[in-house]
Amino acid sequence: MANTIVNNLEVLGSRVREKFGDKIISSDIALDELTVVVDKKDILEVCKTLHDDPDFDFKTMIDLCGVDYSAYGDVEWTTDGATGSGFSRGVSTAGHSDTEGQPSNTTSATTTTGKKGGLVVVYHLLSITHNIRIRLKTLSADPLILDSVVSVWAVANWYEREAFDLFGIMFEGHPDLRRLLTDYGFIGHPFRKDFPISGHVEMRYDADKKRVIYEPVSIEPRTLVPRVIRDDHRYLNEHKKEGNR
């Protein structure tokens, strides 16, 4: 089954490269999907062809989202998975390590474009006809302004509004590009890496003024370092069982 999926994706990759030529910056198979990187100036044309051409027939948009690579690869964000003692993303000038002084299981992070960059838009498409998926990515750029694909997939309307709201990504030609999830008058874009986790303001109800008011946030920002502690009775009992075998 896995070989069939890979073969289908390799065929799709060949068709995409043959159809679009130098509009395709790079392509590779990752997570059982073909990932194709396209320059932002070509994104609308590529999307229209993928939708209309019967060789592709990607009539369904599964998702459109933004990604901020501006801090990708920094010490706080190098963990790819949980280490033996949990995982650590705490900022430290000396790096970070597991308990007992062993280096944590981390790797240098790079984007699919091969470098640390700014904002990227990712499109996940599905062809029900051919039972296959494709992932499109734009090149990193900030500020990121690119053509709206609402004319291709109507569902992109809210996806693009969400990306605009949370990342500040602009979509030219969108029929109603305004915030979707944050409050009226919200300042900034909360999914950007430079946006503080605690935000800039906090909201509360003032009983004297009898209305909701906004004030500067009173929470001191700090970096959490989560750990998985495996020393409770469930794990201890398992270790004893293994030791008695």
N, C-alpha and C positions, 0 to 999 in steps of 0.2 A: 504493500500500500504506500509506504514512504517513498519507494523508488518511483512509483507512478506519479505521485505528487511532484517530486523533483523533476521528473521528465516533462510533465505538463508545464511547470514553471520555466524550465529551460526553453521549451518551445515558445512560450509566451514572451520570454525575454528576447529571443531571436526576432520574433515578429515586431516587437516594440522597437528594437534597434534598427530594424530594416525600414520600418514605417517612418520613424522620426529622425533618424540619422543624427546629425550633430546637435539636435535639440536635447538629446539625452546626454547628460554630463557623466553619469555613471549608473550602473545597475548591478544588483547582486541579489542572491536568494538568502533571506534571513527570516527565521521564525515561520517557516512554511509559507512565506509570501515573497513575491518578487518586489524588491524595493528599487524604485527608479528616481533618480535625482534630476530635476528639471530646473532651468533658469526661470526666475519669476516672470520674465517678459513673455515666455512661451506657455505658461501654465494654462491659460484659457484655451488656446488652440489645441494643446495636447488633450485636455479634458473633453473638449467637444468631439475630437476624433475617437477617443476611447469610448465615448458614449454612443456615437452614431455609427461607427464602422462595425458591420456585422462580424468581422474577424475578432473584434474585442467585445462589443456589446455590454459595456459596463453601465447598465441602466440604474444601478442602485449605489447611492453613496451611503456607506456605513457610518463614517465619521469624518470630521474635519476638525483639527485642533492645532494649537500653537505649541511651540517648545522654545524655551529660552536656554540657549547654550552658552550664555555669556560667562557663567561661572563653572562650566563643565570642565572637569579635570582638576579643580582646586582641591586642597586637602580635605575640606569638609564634605566633598561630594564624589570621592573616588571609590567608595565601596560598591562593588557589584553584587554582593550577596552577603548573607549572614555568615559570620566567622564562627569558630568553635565556641566562643563565649558570648555570642550575640553579634552585634555590629556597632561600629563606632564611626560617627561622622563629626566628632568634636574637632574644633579648630585648634591646632597646635603647631607652633613653628617647627617643632621637631618631628612632626608626623604623628602617627598614632599606632598602637600595637595592641595585640591581645594580652590577656593576662599571662604571667610567667615570662613576659618580655619578648615573646615571639612576634614577628611582624604579622599584621593582619592580612587577610586574603584580598588584596586590592590590586587593581590594574590601572594603568594610565588611561584616562578617558579621552576619546576623540570622537568627533561627530562623524556622521556618515559622509560628510563632505571632506573629511580628512584634516580638519582643523577646528580649533576652538573658535566659536563665532557668536553671532547675535541671535536674532529670532528666526524661526523656521516654521513653515506651515506644512502639516502632514495631512494627506488625503487618503482615506481607506475606501476602496471601491470594490464592488462585487458584481460579477457577471453570473446571473442565474442560468443563462443559456449554456455557458461553458463550464459552470460550476468551478470558478476560479476567482482568486482575489489579487489585487495589486495595491501597492502602497506607493504613493507619490510624495516627494519632498521637494521643497524649494531650497535654493541656496540660502545660506545665512546672510542676513542683511538687517540693519537697524538704522533708521526706521524702515520697517517693512511695509511697502505699499504694493499691492498687486491686484490684478483684475478679479472681480467677483465671478463666481461660477453659479450664481443663482439661476441664470438663464439656462444652465445645463441641468442642474438638479435643484428643484425648488426647496428641498430640505436643507440646502446649504444656507438658506436665509438665517435661521437661528444659530447654526454652527458658526457662521461668520460673525454674527453679533456677539456671540460668546467669546470668540477669539479677540475681537475688538475690545470688549469689556475687560477681559482678564489679562490680555497681553499688550493692548494698544496697537494691534495690527490693523491696517487700513485696507479696505476692499473697495476699489473704484467700481462704480456701476451698481453698487448694492442699493436696493430700493428704499431701505430704511435703516441705515447704520447708526444705531444708538445702543446704549448700555442695556444689558439683559438681566444680569444677576445682582449687580451692586445697587446701592441706594441712590436716590436722586442727589445730584451734586457731589457724588463720590469723586475724590481726587486720587489719581494714580491708577495703576493696573496691578492688582494683587498677586498675579502669578508670575510677575517678573522677579528675577533673582535679586534685584536691588530694592525690592519693596520689603519693608520690615514685616516680620511675621506678626507682630502685635498691631500693625497698622499705624496710621498717623493720628486718628481721633477715635474716641469711644462715645457711645451714645447711652443716655440714661434718662429716665423720667424725673423731672423736677416737680416735687409736690407743691412748692411755693409758687412757681411760675405756671404750674398746671399744663405743662407741655414737655415734649421730648427736646432735650438739648444735646449739643455736641461739644466735647471738651478734648483738649490734648490727651493722648493716651497716657495712663498712669502706670502701665506695666513696664518694667525694665526688661528690654530684650536680652535673651540669653540663649546660648546654643545647648540644646539637649543632647545628651549622650546616652541613648537607650542601650540597655543590656538585657540579655536573656539569662536569667539565673536558673541553673538546672540542679538545684541542690535540695528540692523537696522530696518527700517520701516516695513519690511515684518513680522518679528517676533513680533514687538510691536503691529501691527494691529491685529495679531492673538490673542495676549493676551487680547486686548481690547474687541474683539468679544467674547472670552470665559468669560470675566468678565461681559458682558452685558446679558449673557444667564441666 
